[in-house]
């Protein structure tokens, strides 16, 4: 396990946000579903993106990578031919797993998806319930899921209050069936902006899907029988969720770090972090102000960054936090455990987290990254104020492999294993 020691220090200058992992997953998949060759530029080969590349290659896509310039040339999958492999390793990527399951059912036959034990502790029940209707064999184990059968298309009713990734997975696959289909979302839609990102990427690759609100208020996505993918060229935009972890270094105003490479009109829901940071900065309990209440139901990946930001300032209340428990770690409790080492006790409830106004103290214990990239990066920001050692720093490779290299070049003083850079 790699560790990093961070000394109290300030960041200066300009740093580019990494490419969006969420948009890259979607671009690679749409390109693999389109006939012909597509070109994807500005990829960062994080562990999650490597998982999706490997999964698409197992399904039969040809993907040529030029990692030095972040370019991939993708030739689409021929679903009339056997898969290159009947086993797909999703590593630790929840997006890869949930997006690939419906794709595996486009051809028929037996497939197995594997990955870390934690990955298969995260919910898959939405698919299991849907597949009973299509008589698809689906068996989940502690580190894998076995599938056999073929996606039928038609009308699907999907719960939207567990994860938007199930909806995205279906929307990505259904245009390949050549029949009219629709997906109706029940129970409210969590992380709705991610579905918007899916629809936008499908539009770029030629597959237009209609979205409408039903009379009962449910969302409905309609896929026409003529809806299909076309090859395209796409450049991956900057990642707002990881930009939040870079901007966290300047939350107290003591740093002069400018994060570049972001689209102001991006569909990424995590771009709300700038507004939330501003509310956190302005809060002054001594002036009789009420603590900011920030709803993260549509942007759960911001959870660790916002918890850290509130701890670095004067506190806040986060709501819509229930889904933090089913991420790479139980993020609310993981941050509570680590902030206690800084002398701050936060309250984690079922769907809210309260961060009090308190003074950060230098941790005497080694901090744990909980095998969670966002926890590691949030702790790194806290350590720039107090100093500290983080164990499990290599977890940043999941989404932001050069995180420590970038903040080091920006002036943060750190020492650690070469494996983290």
Secondary structure by P-SEA (a helix, b strand, c coil): cbbbbbcccccccbbbbcccaaaaaaaaaaaaacccbbbbccccccaaaaaaaaaaaaabbbbbbccccbbbbbbbbccccccccccccccccaaaaaaacccccccccbbbbbcccccccccaaaaaaaacccbbbbbbcccccccbbbbbccbbbbbccccaaaaaaaaaccccccbbbbbbbcccccaaaaaaaaaaaaaaacbbbbbbbccccbbbbbbccccbbbbbbbbbcccaaaaaaaaccccccccccccccccccccccccaaaaaaaaaaacccccccccbbbbccccccaaaaaaaaaaaccbbbbcccccccccccaaaaaaaaaaaaacbbbbbcccbbbbcccccccccccccccccaaaaaaaaaaaaaccccccccccccccccaaaaaaaaaccccccccccc
